[in-house]
Amino acid sequence: MQEEIKVDVTNLNIRIDTFISGEIKELSRTYVQKLIKDGYVLVNGKQIKNNYKTILGDIILLNIPEAKGIDIVPEDIPLDIVYEDNDIILVNKPKGMVVHPGAGHYNGTLVNALMYHCKNNLSGINGILRPGIVHRIDKDTTGIIIACKNDMSHKAIAELLKSHSIVRRYRAIVNGVLQDDEGTIDKPIGRHPIDRKKNAVDAPKSKAAVTHYKVLERFKNHTYIECQLETGRTHQIRVHMAYINHPLLGDEIYGPKNKNPYHLQGQTLHAMVLGFNHPRTGQYMEFIADLPAYFSELLSKLPK
């Protein structure tokens, strides 16, 4: 596979390995470094080193070799199935599970589990690494995710996502005490101009992003909230809540570093409600995934 990327004014003076892995999220930084070392990456027709920093107008050419001896294989991983029929399957994803394979990470994912459970009945629109996958939630976010068993349902659900016609409500615990009972954050989100693994409000090439939130319970130093998405940008709730100075508890990417008194594995975020019109019948359906045990236990421990 060959990829070409041109460096513009929003991407200057960034390490080449960091830049490429940020632009092509399926490629980890470690894998990109190996590609560079093996001569598969050229900048303006010349080989470079990992510490090369981008310059305006650079033309980066990646020749990604075909994976050898690597197959995405079905794995007998237990699934918490919320709903299933001949067109779709909804799963309550646990914390720590990656949704689909990526470079250097080919097993233990939701896709591996779906391939075992659904056999050959998964949509092929997103290719061999993402069969059935039409949207994602982060590795350490729990809750409902929908996968599609055929291309008809995949196209229909993708169109609902594009038109913001799917109801998605999340539960989260944020740092600090929110004063307003509810609010809306309407701020565009794009890739962070320096840290390519993050997103940020008002970054270059940002896209519209809207999050509605309401307070469910206040604690001494935290707030339990519900968030409803109008849009579905990467890390949207995490970015928006950090923007208003209330990052998610446990979020070490957008929140305070090295402050984890409750020994959490990533952000306290749960995709609780998913509602949509069924791709075949058109009937509205809505599903709820109960809070995971760690989340409920944490709510009982937070000081008031």
RAHU-V513852 format. One record per backbone hydrogen bond with DSSP energy under -0.5 kcal/mol. NH is the residue of the N-H (numbers start at 1). CO is the residue of the C=O. If there is no record, write none. Layout:
# RAHU-V513852
nh:NH co:CO
nh:NH co:CO
This chain:
# RAHU-V513852
nh:3 co:62
nh:5 co:60
nh:7 co:58
nh:11 co:8
nh:12 co:9
nh:13 co:54
nh:16 co:52
nh:17 co:50
nh:19 co:15
nh:20 co:16
nh:21 co:17
nh:22 co:18
nh:23 co:19
nh:24 co:20
nh:25 co:23
nh:27 co:24
nh:28 co:26
nh:32 co:28
nh:33 co:29
nh:34 co:30
nh:35 co:31
nh:36 co:32
nh:37 co:33
nh:38 co:34
nh:39 co:36
nh:40 co:35
nh:41 co:35
nh:42 co:61
nh:43 co:46
nh:44 co:42
nh:44 co:59
nh:46 co:43
nh:48 co:41
nh:52 co:49
nh:54 co:14
nh:57 co:7
nh:58 co:55
nh:60 co:5
nh:60 co:58
nh:61 co:42
nh:61 co:59
nh:62 co:3
nh:62 co:60
nh:63 co:40
nh:64 co:1
nh:64 co:62
nh:65 co:63
nh:69 co:67
nh:71 co:69
nh:73 co:71
nh:75 co:112
nh:77 co:75
nh:78 co:76
nh:81 co:79
nh:82 co:80
nh:82 co:90
nh:83 co:90
nh:85 co:88
nh:89 co:147
nh:90 co:83
nh:91 co:145
nh:92 co:80
nh:93 co:91
nh:93 co:143
nh:96 co:139
nh:97 co:94
nh:97 co:139
nh:98 co:96
nh:101 co:129
nh:102 co:105
nh:103 co:26
nh:105 co:102
nh:110 co:98
nh:111 co:99
nh:113 co:109
nh:114 co:110
nh:115 co:111
nh:116 co:112
nh:117 co:113
nh:118 co:114
nh:119 co:115
nh:121 co:118
nh:122 co:120
nh:123 co:148
nh:127 co:124
nh:130 co:127
nh:132 co:123
nh:133 co:130
nh:134 co:146
nh:141 co:138
nh:142 co:269
nh:143 co:93
nh:144 co:271
nh:145 co:91
nh:147 co:89
nh:148 co:132
nh:149 co:87
nh:150 co:87
nh:154 co:150
nh:155 co:151
nh:156 co:152
nh:157 co:153
nh:158 co:154
nh:159 co:155
nh:160 co:156
nh:161 co:157
nh:162 co:158
nh:163 co:159
nh:164 co:161
nh:165 co:160
nh:167 co:275
nh:168 co:166
nh:169 co:273
nh:170 co:227
nh:171 co:270
nh:172 co:225
nh:173 co:268
nh:174 co:223
nh:175 co:247
nh:176 co:221
nh:178 co:176
nh:183 co:213
nh:185 co:211
nh:186 co:184
nh:187 co:185
nh:187 co:209
nh:189 co:207
nh:190 co:200
nh:192 co:198
nh:196 co:194
nh:198 co:195
nh:200 co:190
nh:202 co:188
nh:203 co:200
nh:206 co:203
nh:207 co:189
nh:211 co:185
nh:212 co:228
nh:213 co:183
nh:214 co:226
nh:215 co:181
nh:216 co:224
nh:217 co:224
nh:219 co:222
nh:220 co:303
nh:221 co:303
nh:223 co:174
nh:224 co:217
nh:225 co:172
nh:225 co:223
nh:226 co:214
nh:227 co:170
nh:228 co:212
nh:229 co:168
nh:230 co:210
nh:231 co:210
nh:236 co:233
nh:239 co:235
nh:240 co:236
nh:241 co:237
nh:242 co:238
nh:243 co:239
nh:244 co:240
nh:245 co:242
nh:246 co:241
nh:249 co:173
nh:251 co:248
nh:252 co:250
nh:255 co:251
nh:259 co:256
nh:263 co:260
nh:266 co:264
nh:268 co:249
nh:269 co:267
nh:270 co:171
nh:271 co:142
nh:272 co:169
nh:272 co:270
nh:273 co:169
nh:274 co:287
nh:275 co:167
nh:276 co:285
nh:278 co:276
nh:278 co:283
nh:282 co:278
nh:285 co:276
nh:287 co:274
nh:289 co:272
nh:290 co:288
nh:295 co:292
nh:296 co:292
nh:297 co:293
nh:298 co:294
nh:299 co:295
nh:300 co:296
nh:301 co:297
nh:301 co:298
nh:302 co:298
